[in-house]
Amino acid sequence: MQATPQHNDCSQKAPQPNIKQYLVKETWKEYQVTLEVNHDVLTEEVASLINGFWSNAADRLSSENGDVVRTVIRLFGQTMIYRMLSEGGAIFSTRTRSCITDENPGRFWTEDLHNEEGWGGTDPCPYGFCGIRVIAADVDTPSYDDVELAEVSNA
């Protein structure tokens, strides 16, 4: 019989004592996302399942000195930055609220990623199977002034 990871009930109002925040940052362009991780959900067992789903699992694990939980947090952040860039960027803080829903936009970004193959779905919310959610982002695509034009010779 396999052990089933224990997840917290979504209806709990009080913050969990085992919730921590992490910053995943791309240093060259300074893209960054702030993640909130429920370590009662993202256990070593869950992290091993998620990391093992994706190719190059051993390389990622080695980059984090064998810490599979840190590996998955970093992978989630990297994947989130990539998604945000592909959608035109995202800039919001923990205090940002959508004028339509009065919710932090991180919820919508998080749900989209939770529902992608390999991340395990959205239950239990708001951390999903993987135990991670995005709460702030600074991922901006290049503007016109950020790029230059140069003619290249046909030699």
C-alpha positions in Angstrom: 0.0 0.0 0.0 1.3 3.4 -0.9 1.1 6.4 1.4 -1.2 9.1 0.2 0.1 12.7 0.6 -1.9 14.6 3.2 -3.6 17.8 1.9 -5.2 20.6 3.7 -8.8 21.5 3.4 -9.4 24.6 1.2 -11.9 26.1 3.5 -9.3 26.7 6.3 -9.1 30.4 7.0 -6.0 30.5 9.3 -2.6 30.5 7.6 -0.7 27.2 8.0 2.4 27.3 10.1 4.3 25.4 7.4 3.8 28.0 4.6 6.8 29.8 3.3 7.5 32.3 0.5 10.2 32.0 -2.1 11.5 34.2 -4.9 12.4 32.6 -8.2 14.4 35.1 -10.3 15.9 35.1 -13.7 19.0 37.2 -13.2 19.8 38.4 -16.7 16.5 40.2 -17.4 15.5 40.3 -13.7 12.2 38.4 -14.2 10.9 37.2 -10.9 7.9 35.5 -9.3 7.1 35.2 -5.6 5.8 31.8 -4.7 4.0 30.7 -1.6 4.6 27.1 -0.7 2.5 24.9 1.6 5.1 22.4 2.8 2.4 20.3 4.4 1.3 19.6 0.8 4.6 19.8 -1.1 6.3 16.9 0.6 9.4 15.0 -0.6 7.0 12.3 -2.0 5.0 14.8 -4.0 8.0 16.7 -5.1 9.6 13.4 -6.3 6.5 12.6 -8.4 6.5 16.0 -10.0 10.3 16.2 -10.7 10.3 12.7 -12.0 7.5 13.5 -14.5 9.7 15.9 -16.4 12.8 15.1 -18.4 16.2 16.0 -17.0 15.0 15.3 -13.4 18.5 14.2 -12.2 20.2 17.4 -13.6 17.7 19.6 -11.8 18.0 17.7 -8.6 21.8 18.0 -8.8 21.5 21.7 -9.2 19.7 21.9 -5.9 22.1 19.6 -4.1 19.6 16.7 -3.9 16.8 18.8 -2.4 13.8 17.6 -4.4 11.4 20.1 -2.7 13.6 23.1 -3.7 14.0 21.6 -7.1 10.2 21.6 -7.7 9.8 25.1 -6.3 12.4 26.4 -8.7 10.9 24.4 -11.6 7.4 25.9 -10.8 8.9 29.4 -10.8 10.8 28.9 -14.0 7.7 27.4 -15.7 5.6 30.3 -14.4 8.1 32.9 -15.8 8.0 31.2 -19.2 4.2 31.1 -19.3 4.0 34.8 -18.3 6.4 35.7 -21.0 4.5 33.7 -23.6 1.3 35.5 -22.6 2.8 39.0 -22.8 4.1 39.4 -19.3 2.6 40.0 -15.9 3.3 42.5 -13.2 1.5 42.3 -9.9 2.2 42.4 -6.2 0.6 40.7 -3.2 -1.7 43.7 -2.8 -2.8 43.9 -6.5 -6.4 43.1 -7.1 -8.3 42.5 -10.3 -10.9 45.2 -11.0 -13.3 42.5 -12.2 -12.9 39.8 -9.5 -11.3 41.7 -6.6 -8.8 38.8 -6.4 -5.0 38.7 -6.8 -4.2 37.8 -10.4 -1.8 35.1 -9.1 -4.8 32.9 -8.5 -5.6 32.7 -12.2 -1.9 32.1 -13.2 -1.6 29.4 -10.6 -4.8 27.6 -11.6 -3.7 27.6 -15.2 -0.4 26.0 -14.3 -1.9 23.6 -11.8 -4.1 22.3 -14.6 -1.2 21.6 -17.0 0.0 18.0 -17.3 2.6 17.1 -14.7 1.4 19.5 -11.9 -1.4 17.4 -10.5 -4.5 19.7 -10.7 -6.0 22.4 -8.5 -7.2 20.3 -5.5 -6.7 21.1 -2.7 -7.0 24.8 -3.5 -5.4 27.3 -3.4 -2.1 25.4 -3.5 -3.1 22.5 -5.7 -1.6 19.0 -5.6 1.9 20.5 -5.9 1.5 22.8 -2.9 2.6 26.0 -4.7 0.9 29.2 -5.8 2.2 32.4 -7.3 1.4 35.6 -5.3 3.5 38.2 -7.1 5.3 38.7 -10.4 7.5 41.1 -12.2 7.8 39.5 -15.7 7.7 42.2 -18.4 8.2 41.6 -22.1 10.6 43.9 -24.0 9.2 47.2 -25.2 10.1 48.9 -28.5 12.8 50.9 -26.7 14.4 47.8 -25.3 15.3 46.4 -28.8 17.7 47.6 -31.4 17.9 47.2 -35.2 21.1 46.4 -37.0 21.7 45.5 -40.6 23.6 42.2 -41.1 25.8 41.7 -44.1 25.1 38.8 -46.4 28.7 37.6 -46.4 
